[in-house]
Amino acid sequence: MIKFLDLKKINEPYETAFQEKLKSVLSSGWYILGKEVQEFENNFAKYCAYNYCVGVGNGLDALTLIFKGYIQLGKLQRGDEVIVPANTYIASILAILQADLVPVLVEPKLETYNINPGLIQSKITSKTKAILAVHLYGQLAEMDIIHDIAKQNNLIVVEDAAQSAGAISNLKSNAVAYSFYPTKNLGALGDGGAVVTNDFELAKTIRSLRNYGSETKYQNDFIGVNSRLDELQAAFLNLKLPTLNADNEKRKAIAKRYLSEIKNDKIILPFWDLSNNHVFHLFVIRTKNRNDLQNYLEANNIETVIHYPIPPHKQKALESWNDLSFPITEKIHNEVLSLPISPVMTMDEVSYVISILNKY
Ligand SMILES: *Cc1c(COP(=O)(O)O)cnc(C)c1O
């Protein structure tokens, strides 16, 4: 069986080093916001080439706290509109809602699956104050164009980089949110997330918001939350961060083979603009009869996953949007299928997947 993603195999190489870290965290007697989190924040800020990093509990909170931070700073007001792709994982949209802001959905390009920048301007109103760009499947959204639009309209730009750790964009955004959920390109052994930014005031505010709105113990400045990156998760991430680039290169090498060797008219391969970084969090193909292809692959011992079967605007949780029409988003959700891809997948396994797909 070729697993969709073998997390055990991905994390095994770090076992011995992590046991040492575990001992040292255990014997330090300090388990929340200690030296591992501090070290990770320094390492990850440097890696992302932003000045500040704040470790938080998960990717959704990283996004939510960016918006709540800007509300606290008076740069956003409750009820302001935020442009967000209709074709995304629902967490992008939930973050906007949880900060009492209003998501305005924009269709993607069918080729890239990412937001179509050409459609953004027509959605901008006097209430629009920010754009949340999502780098879906690990492919950077068209950030240069997005920043031009933002500049013309005086908008804050936030990136949802949950799926694109390592695919550093043009570094012009106000803040970038990361997730270290175990399946992500930089995955922890549980939940974790981070915000990176060059905005000192924002970093300071999020640092407080993640900790009950408190900077000085028992003195609360904001209505905050409890969402701190865990010391043990940070310790594990400190061990894994140095291999993230090499892991992403392995993903890209597999993607290159899939792109050049899968030859089947029934399968639409993903678009990869080599000038735009893509770290292939997922390798997503499209096909008209997805059920049939997924069953065929399953019968040939190849595990696949659908990212995602139901678009956000069709979810029960967002019932008031269920009648809205986003045909490109809906088409993508009906046709996508994610093939196995990971830094631990062998080239023999890749060859097997290709040969089975070419016989379909
Ligand atoms: C995973 C993910 C998130 C949320 O991250 P969590 O750590 O699971 O909260 C947000 N946005 C996108 C695009 C994601 O893929």
Ligand as a Chemical Component Dictionary entry (heavy atoms), coordinates in Angstrom:
data_LIG
# 
_chem_comp.id                   LIG 
_chem_comp.type                 NON-POLYMER 
_chem_comp.pdbx_formal_charge   0 
_chem_comp.three_letter_code    LIG 
# 
loop_
_chem_comp_atom.comp_id 
_chem_comp_atom.atom_id 
_chem_comp_atom.alt_atom_id 
_chem_comp_atom.type_symbol 
_chem_comp_atom.charge 
_chem_comp_atom.model_Cartn_x 
_chem_comp_atom.model_Cartn_y 
_chem_comp_atom.model_Cartn_z 
_chem_comp_atom.pdbx_ordinal 
LIG C1 C1 C 0 -4.149 23.844 7.959  1  
LIG C2 C2 C 0 -4.644 25.141 7.469  2  
LIG C3 C3 C 0 -5.041 26.164 8.346  3  
LIG C4 C4 C 0 -5.230 25.969 9.812  4  
LIG O1 O1 O 0 -4.140 25.473 10.496 5  
LIG P1 P1 P 0 -4.367 24.692 11.870 6  
LIG O2 O2 O 0 -3.005 24.619 12.461 7  
LIG O3 O3 O 0 -4.932 23.361 11.534 8  
LIG O4 O4 O 0 -5.308 25.507 12.699 9  
LIG C5 C5 C 0 -5.383 27.393 7.810  10 
LIG N1 N1 N 0 -5.354 27.608 6.491  11 
LIG C6 C6 C 0 -5.009 26.657 5.614  12 
LIG C7 C7 C 0 -4.984 26.975 4.158  13 
LIG C8 C8 C 0 -4.655 25.383 6.073  14 
LIG O5 O5 O 0 -4.332 24.438 5.191  15 
# 
loop_
_chem_comp_bond.comp_id 
_chem_comp_bond.atom_id_1 
_chem_comp_bond.atom_id_2 
_chem_comp_bond.value_order 
_chem_comp_bond.pdbx_ordinal 
LIG C1 C2 SING 1  
LIG C2 C3 SING 2  
LIG C2 C8 DOUB 3  
LIG C3 C4 SING 4  
LIG C3 C5 DOUB 5  
LIG C4 O1 SING 6  
LIG O1 P1 SING 7  
LIG P1 O2 DOUB 8  
LIG P1 O3 SING 9  
LIG P1 O4 SING 10 
LIG C5 N1 SING 11 
LIG N1 C6 DOUB 12 
LIG C6 C7 SING 13 
LIG C6 C8 SING 14 
LIG C8 O5 SING 15 
# 
